[in-house]
Amino acid sequence: MSDQLKKFVFDAAPVRGEIVNLRTTWRTVLQNHDYPAPVRTLLGEMMAAAALLSANLKFDGALIMQIHGDGPVQMLVVECNSDLTMRATAKYSPDLPASPTLAQMVNANGNGRFAITLDPHDKRPGQQAYQGIVPLADEDGPLEDMAAVLRHYMLHSEQLDTHLWLAADEQQAVGVMLQRLPGEGGGDARAVAQEAEDTWERACHLGATLKRDELLSVSADDLLHRLFWQEDVRVFEPLPTRFRCTCSRRGVGNMLRMLGWEEVKSVLDEREKIDIDCEYCRQHYTFDAVDAAQLFAGDKFSADVTAAPSQRH
């Protein structure tokens, strides 16, 4: 199984980790888009990071990771559901500089921002969506890469000390994450706290030895062995990941209804039909006057449209 996420914990301290490898999942995203290398790398790293964070969600829903900016890359979006089904897309202009930094791509004038939205599928009371937003810079200046952005976000929005190592190319997207959890009492509290601190610092030091080429060329099992073979680490059964787009004709129809009958009718008066492509999977949807009449059936705005139901679906 190549597309999988593995969780592991350190027995000696409240430290947990995960490692994810996306191959088919990531290649399916790239089949639908011809991204330039800098955009591809950044989006792939975001996709690996989204899987790592989603694996710890305690609800049935989606984690939506977004970057918005005023540079050549205006938007990157990754959506990962609690079952680790994923999709991703990016919006960019062609005037990317050669070998750009994150700031040059997204944060050109200092207006870039990063957001994570937790969107529960069940919208019962108490299950509202939550969003956290941070700038793409800290007190020392622009953040240099996706791993630094995630560390900044987790520390300020979730109060969790988190380290990530991410890499992506045209074949795969890979990520490793370590998190320090709140400690547990018991025994000699000072000794326990010191052991936890030592384990955390040692684990982060070992993680920092990871190189991009190593992440992209070594299997998850071998990486874990190379890094933590001297530690007491428990590794759990892997979880599968896969690409899945949630777009549908019904969903696109609901979007058109939100625009309102007058807006939809004005487009149809000019073009005779409305063509919409999903930004994630490139699925094509077409709505003509008959389809629009069905969407707004019963609305007073569409009373002037009479047509037989369309058989073309």
C-alpha positions as CSV (number, residue, x, y, z in Angstrom):
1,M,0.0,0.0,0.0
2,S,1.7,3.2,-1.2
3,D,-0.9,5.8,-0.2
4,Q,-1.0,5.6,3.6
5,L,-0.6,7.4,6.9
6,K,1.1,5.9,9.9
7,K,0.7,7.1,13.5
8,F,3.3,6.4,16.2
9,V,3.8,7.4,19.8
10,F,6.8,7.6,22.1
11,D,6.3,5.4,25.2
12,A,8.7,7.5,27.3
13,A,6.9,10.9,26.8
14,P,3.7,12.5,25.6
15,V,5.0,12.9,22.1
16,R,3.2,11.6,19.0
17,G,4.1,11.5,15.4
18,E,2.7,10.6,11.9
19,I,4.2,10.0,8.5
20,V,2.2,10.1,5.3
21,N,3.0,9.1,1.7
22,L,0.7,10.2,-1.1
23,R,1.3,8.7,-4.5
24,T,-1.9,7.9,-6.4
25,T,-3.8,10.5,-4.4
26,W,-1.3,13.2,-5.4
27,R,-0.9,12.0,-9.0
28,T,-4.7,12.2,-9.5
29,V,-4.6,15.9,-8.5
30,L,-1.8,16.5,-11.0
31,Q,-3.7,14.6,-13.8
32,N,-6.3,17.3,-13.6
33,H,-3.9,20.3,-13.6
34,D,-0.7,21.3,-15.3
35,Y,0.9,23.2,-12.4
36,P,4.4,24.8,-12.7
37,A,7.0,23.2,-10.4
38,P,6.9,25.8,-7.6
39,V,3.1,25.7,-7.4
40,R,3.2,21.9,-7.5
41,T,5.7,21.7,-4.7
42,L,3.8,24.0,-2.4
43,L,0.4,22.4,-3.1
44,G,1.8,18.9,-2.6
45,E,3.4,19.9,0.7
46,M,0.0,21.4,1.8
47,M,-1.7,18.1,0.8
48,A,0.7,16.0,2.9
49,A,0.3,18.5,5.9
50,A,-3.5,18.4,5.6
51,A,-3.5,14.6,5.8
52,L,-1.2,14.7,8.9
53,L,-3.5,17.2,10.7
54,S,-6.8,15.5,9.7
55,A,-5.7,12.2,11.1
56,N,-6.2,13.6,14.6
57,L,-9.7,15.1,14.1
58,K,-12.3,13.9,16.5
59,F,-15.3,14.6,14.4
60,D,-16.9,13.6,11.1
61,G,-16.0,16.4,8.8
62,A,-13.4,18.1,6.6
63,L,-10.3,20.0,7.3
64,I,-9.9,22.7,4.7
65,M,-6.4,24.3,4.4
66,Q,-6.1,27.6,2.4
67,I,-3.5,30.1,1.5
68,H,-4.6,33.4,0.0
69,G,-2.2,36.1,-1.2
70,D,-1.5,39.0,-3.5
71,G,1.4,37.4,-5.3
72,P,1.5,35.3,-8.5
73,V,-0.1,32.5,-6.5
74,Q,-3.5,33.9,-5.4
75,M,-5.0,30.8,-3.8
76,L,-4.2,27.2,-2.8
77,V,-6.9,25.0,-1.3
78,V,-6.6,21.4,0.1
79,E,-9.6,19.6,1.6
80,C,-9.1,16.5,3.6
81,N,-12.0,14.6,5.1
82,S,-11.9,12.6,8.4
83,D,-11.7,9.4,6.3
84,L,-8.6,10.8,4.6
85,T,-10.2,11.3,1.2
86,M,-8.7,14.4,-0.3
87,R,-8.8,17.0,-3.1
88,A,-6.7,20.1,-3.9
89,T,-6.5,23.0,-6.3
90,A,-4.6,26.2,-6.9
91,K,-5.1,29.5,-8.7
92,Y,-2.1,31.3,-10.1
93,S,-0.8,33.6,-12.8
94,P,2.0,32.6,-15.2
95,D,4.4,35.3,-14.1
96,L,6.2,33.3,-11.4
97,P,9.8,34.2,-10.7
98,A,12.5,31.6,-11.1
99,S,12.9,29.5,-7.9
100,P,10.6,31.7,-5.9
101,T,10.3,31.8,-2.2
102,L,7.0,31.4,-0.4
103,A,6.8,35.2,0.1
104,Q,7.5,35.8,-3.6
105,M,4.8,33.4,-4.6
106,V,2.0,34.4,-2.2
107,N,3.0,37.1,0.2
108,A,4.3,39.7,-2.3
109,N,3.0,42.8,-0.5
110,G,2.7,41.3,3.0
111,N,-1.0,40.5,2.7
112,G,-0.8,36.7,2.5
113,R,-2.7,34.7,5.1
114,F,-3.1,31.0,6.0
115,A,-6.4,29.5,7.2
116,I,-7.6,26.2,8.5
117,T,-11.3,25.5,8.6
118,L,-12.8,22.6,10.4
119,D,-16.2,21.9,8.8
120,P,-18.4,19.2,10.3
121,H,-20.6,17.2,8.0
122,D,-23.3,17.1,10.6
123,K,-24.5,20.7,11.2
124,R,-26.5,19.9,14.4
125,P,-26.3,22.5,17.2
126,G,-22.9,22.5,18.7
127,Q,-21.3,21.3,15.4
128,Q,-20.6,24.7,13.7
129,A,-17.6,25.2,11.5
130,Y,-14.4,26.7,13.1
131,Q,-11.8,28.7,11.3
132,G,-8.3,29.8,12.4
133,I,-6.3,32.4,10.4
134,V,-2.7,33.5,10.8
135,P,-0.5,35.8,8.6
136,L,2.3,34.3,6.5
137,A,4.8,36.1,8.6
138,D,5.9,36.4,12.2
139,E,7.8,39.0,14.2
140,D,11.0,38.0,12.4
141,G,9.5,38.5,8.9
142,P,8.0,36.3,6.2
143,L,7.7,32.5,6.9
144,E,10.1,30.6,4.6
145,D,8.2,27.5,3.8
146,M,5.0,25.4,4.4
147,A,6.4,23.6,7.4
148,A,7.2,27.0,9.1
149,V,3.6,28.2,8.3
150,L,2.1,25.1,9.9
151,R,4.3,25.4,13.0
152,H,3.4,29.0,13.4
153,Y,-0.3,28.2,13.0
154,M,-0.3,25.3,15.4
155,L,1.6,27.1,18.1
156,H,-0.6,30.3,18.0
157,S,-4.1,28.8,17.1
158,E,-3.9,25.4,18.8
159,Q,-1.2,25.9,21.4
160,L,0.5,22.7,20.3
161,D,4.2,22.6,19.7
162,T,4.4,20.9,16.3
163,H,7.2,20.2,13.8
164,L,6.7,19.1,10.2
165,W,9.0,18.0,7.4
166,L,7.4,18.1,4.0
167,A,8.4,17.4,0.4
168,A,6.7,16.9,-2.9
169,D,7.6,16.3,-6.6
170,E,5.6,15.1,-9.6
171,Q,5.4,11.6,-8.2
172,Q,4.5,11.9,-4.5
173,A,3.9,14.1,-1.6
174,V,5.4,13.1,1.8
175,G,5.2,14.5,5.3
176,V,6.5,13.7,8.8
177,M,5.0,15.4,11.9
178,L,5.9,15.4,15.6
179,Q,3.7,16.9,18.3
180,R,4.3,17.5,22.0
181,L,1.1,16.8,23.9
182,P,0.2,18.0,27.4
183,G,2.1,16.0,30.0
184,E,0.5,13.7,32.5
185,G,1.2,13.8,36.2
186,G,2.2,11.0,38.5
187,G,5.4,9.9,40.2
188,D,8.2,12.4,40.4
189,A,6.6,15.3,38.4
190,R,9.9,17.0,37.9
191,A,11.7,13.9,36.6
192,V,8.7,13.1,34.4
193,A,8.7,16.6,32.9
194,Q,12.4,16.4,32.3
195,E,12.2,13.1,30.6
196,A,9.4,14.4,28.4
197,E,11.4,17.5,27.5
198,D,14.5,15.4,26.7
199,T,12.5,13.0,24.5
200,W,10.9,15.9,22.6
201,E,14.1,17.7,22.0
202,R,15.8,14.5,20.9
203,A,12.9,13.6,18.5
204,C,12.9,17.0,17.0
205,H,16.7,17.0,16.6
206,L,16.5,13.6,14.7
207,G,13.6,14.9,12.6
208,A,15.7,17.9,11.6
209,T,18.2,15.6,10.0
210,L,15.7,14.7,7.3
211,K,16.5,15.9,3.8
212,R,14.1,16.5,1.0
213,D,15.7,13.7,-1.2
214,E,15.5,11.3,1.7
215,L,11.8,12.0,2.3
216,L,11.1,11.3,-1.4
217,S,13.2,8.2,-1.8
218,V,12.9,6.2,1.5
219,S,9.8,4.2,2.6
220,A,7.9,5.2,5.7
221,D,9.0,2.1,7.6
222,D,12.7,2.7,6.7
223,L,12.4,6.4,7.7
224,L,11.0,5.6,11.1
225,H,13.7,3.0,11.7
226,R,16.5,5.4,10.6
227,L,15.1,8.2,12.9
228,F,14.0,6.5,16.0
229,W,15.6,3.0,16.2
230,Q,17.0,3.8,19.6
231,E,13.6,5.1,21.0
232,D,10.7,3.1,22.4
233,V,8.2,3.9,19.7
234,R,4.9,2.1,19.0
235,V,3.7,2.2,15.4
236,F,0.0,1.7,14.6
237,E,-1.7,0.1,11.6
238,P,-1.6,2.3,8.5
239,L,-4.6,4.3,7.3
240,P,-5.3,4.5,3.6
241,T,-5.7,7.8,1.8
242,R,-7.3,8.5,-1.6
243,F,-8.5,11.3,-3.9
244,R,-12.2,12.0,-3.9
245,C,-14.0,15.1,-5.2
246,T,-17.3,15.9,-3.7
247,C,-18.6,18.0,-6.6
248,S,-22.0,17.0,-8.1
249,R,-24.6,18.3,-10.5
250,R,-26.9,19.0,-7.5
251,G,-24.2,21.0,-5.8
252,V,-23.5,23.1,-8.9
253,G,-27.3,23.6,-9.2
254,N,-27.5,24.9,-5.6
255,M,-24.7,27.3,-6.4
256,L,-26.6,28.7,-9.4
257,R,-29.7,29.0,-7.2
258,M,-27.7,31.1,-4.8
259,L,-26.9,33.5,-7.6
260,G,-30.6,34.1,-8.2
261,W,-32.9,33.7,-11.2
262,E,-32.2,37.1,-12.7
263,E,-28.4,36.6,-12.7
264,V,-28.8,33.1,-14.2
265,K,-31.3,34.3,-16.8
266,S,-29.0,37.1,-17.9
267,V,-26.1,34.7,-18.6
268,L,-28.5,32.4,-20.5
269,D,-29.7,35.3,-22.6
270,E,-26.1,35.9,-23.7
271,R,-24.7,32.3,-24.0
272,E,-27.8,30.0,-24.3
273,K,-26.1,27.6,-21.7
274,I,-23.9,27.8,-18.6
275,D,-20.8,25.7,-18.6
276,I,-19.0,25.1,-15.3
277,D,-15.9,23.0,-14.7
278,C,-15.0,21.8,-11.2
279,E,-11.8,23.4,-10.1
280,Y,-10.7,20.2,-8.3
281,C,-11.4,17.4,-10.7
282,R,-12.3,19.2,-14.0
283,Q,-15.7,17.5,-14.2
284,H,-17.8,19.5,-16.7
285,Y,-21.4,20.5,-16.0
286,T,-23.8,22.2,-18.5
287,F,-27.1,24.0,-17.7
288,D,-29.4,25.3,-20.4
289,A,-32.7,27.2,-20.1
290,V,-34.7,24.1,-19.4
291,D,-32.3,23.1,-16.6
292,A,-32.5,26.6,-15.1
293,A,-36.3,26.4,-15.2
294,Q,-36.1,23.2,-13.2
295,L,-33.7,24.7,-10.7
296,F,-36.0,27.6,-10.0
297,A,-39.3,25.7,-10.4
298,G,-41.9,27.3,-8.1
299,D,-40.0,30.5,-7.8
300,K,-41.9,33.6,-8.9
301,F,-38.8,34.8,-10.8
302,S,-39.0,31.8,-13.3
303,A,-42.7,32.1,-14.0
304,D,-42.0,33.4,-17.5
305,V,-40.1,30.2,-18.4
306,T,-42.1,27.2,-19.6
307,A,-40.3,24.2,-21.0
308,A,-40.5,20.4,-20.9
309,P,-38.2,18.7,-18.5
310,S,-34.8,18.0,-19.9
311,Q,-33.9,14.4,-20.6
312,R,-30.2,15.2,-21.0
313,H,-28.5,14.2,-17.8
